Amino acid sequence: MTIIPQTTEVENNAPERKEDSMKEFYQLRNNLLLGTIVVAFFCFILVWYFYNLNMSLNYLLGACFSLVYVRMLAREVEQVGTSKKRIGGTRLAIFIGLIIVATQREQLQVIPIFLGFMTYKATILFYILPRSFLGNLNKSEKNG
């Protein structure tokens, strides 16, 4: 007598859920990269208008490093489930190197570069806040 193991619905849907979550991850990654570019360009124009070109270029330099940081973070997060067991701190070297170079060069200003590097954080806020508020509104509409 042969016993055939029965697969549960969870086991059957596991590859589909992984594929869906990866699609969602790639969509989030692309949205964050595009959002960082848009926010950086908008802030670059504002800084240029209210201050000067040199300060806005310093901001843009930090924002470019911010894009590199986000890409590296996304690459590491993508590899967590397959080959990597944890996320490393190699991205920190980009930030430290950028700040060291900014402090050593007279033409570079640390504060605009630092704020430019933090552009990805603003992008995350612009991405998360509306979704969290809209998510709460949708839940309250269903309940009430």
Backbone hydrogen bonds, N-H to C=O, Kabsch-Sander energy under -0.5 kcal/mol:
donor,donor_aa,acceptor,acceptor_aa,energy
4,I,2,T,-0.6
12,N,8,T,-1.7
13,N,9,E,-1.8
14,A,10,V,-0.7
14,A,11,E,-0.6
17,R,13,N,-2.6
18,K,14,A,-2.3
19,E,15,P,-2.3
20,D,16,E,-2.6
21,S,17,R,-2.6
22,M,18,K,-2.1
23,K,19,E,-2.2
24,E,20,D,-2.3
25,F,21,S,-2.3
26,Y,22,M,-2.8
27,Q,23,K,-2.2
28,L,24,E,-2.4
29,R,25,F,-2.9
30,N,26,Y,-2.5
31,N,27,Q,-2.4
32,L,28,L,-2.6
33,L,29,R,-2.5
34,L,30,N,-2.7
35,G,31,N,-2.8
36,T,32,L,-2.3
37,I,33,L,-1.9
38,V,34,L,-2.4
39,V,35,G,-2.9
40,A,36,T,-2.5
41,F,37,I,-2.4
42,F,38,V,-2.6
43,C,39,V,-2.8
44,F,40,A,-2.5
45,I,41,F,-2.2
46,L,42,F,-2.2
47,V,43,C,-3.0
48,W,44,F,-2.3
49,Y,45,I,-2.4
50,F,46,L,-2.7
51,Y,47,V,-2.5
56,S,52,N,-1.9
57,L,53,L,-2.4
58,N,54,N,-1.8
59,Y,55,M,-2.2
60,L,56,S,-2.4
61,L,57,L,-2.2
62,G,58,N,-1.9
63,A,59,Y,-2.3
64,C,60,L,-2.2
65,F,61,L,-1.8
66,S,62,G,-1.7
67,L,63,A,-1.8
68,V,64,C,-1.8
69,Y,65,F,-2.3
70,V,66,S,-2.5
71,R,67,L,-2.3
72,M,68,V,-2.4
73,L,69,Y,-2.5
74,A,70,V,-2.6
75,R,71,R,-2.3
76,E,72,M,-2.2
77,V,73,L,-2.6
78,E,74,A,-2.3
79,Q,75,R,-1.3
80,V,76,E,-0.6
80,V,77,V,-0.8
81,G,77,V,-0.5
83,S,79,Q,-1.4
84,K,79,Q,-2.9
92,L,89,G,-1.0
93,A,89,G,-0.5
93,A,90,T,-0.8
94,I,90,T,-0.6
94,I,91,R,-0.9
95,F,91,R,-1.2
96,I,92,L,-2.6
97,G,93,A,-2.7
98,L,94,I,-2.3
99,I,95,F,-2.3
100,I,96,I,-2.5
101,V,97,G,-2.5
102,A,98,L,-2.2
103,T,99,I,-2.0
104,Q,100,I,-1.3
105,R,101,V,-1.5
113,I,109,Q,-1.4
114,F,110,V,-3.0
115,L,111,I,-2.8
116,G,112,P,-2.3
117,F,113,I,-2.3
118,M,114,F,-1.6
119,T,116,G,-1.4
120,Y,117,F,-0.8
121,K,118,M,-1.0
122,A,118,M,-1.3
123,T,119,T,-2.1
124,I,120,Y,-2.1
125,L,121,K,-2.1
126,F,122,A,-2.7
127,Y,123,T,-1.7
128,I,124,I,-2.9
129,L,125,L,-2.3
131,R,127,Y,-0.7
132,S,128,I,-2.5
133,F,129,L,-2.4
134,L,130,P,-2.9
135,G,131,R,-2.1
136,N,132,S,-1.8
137,L,133,F,-2.1
138,N,134,L,-2.5
139,K,135,G,-1.8
140,S,136,N,-2.1
141,E,137,L,-2.2
142,K,138,N,-1.7
143,N,139,K,-1.9
144,G,140,S,-2.1
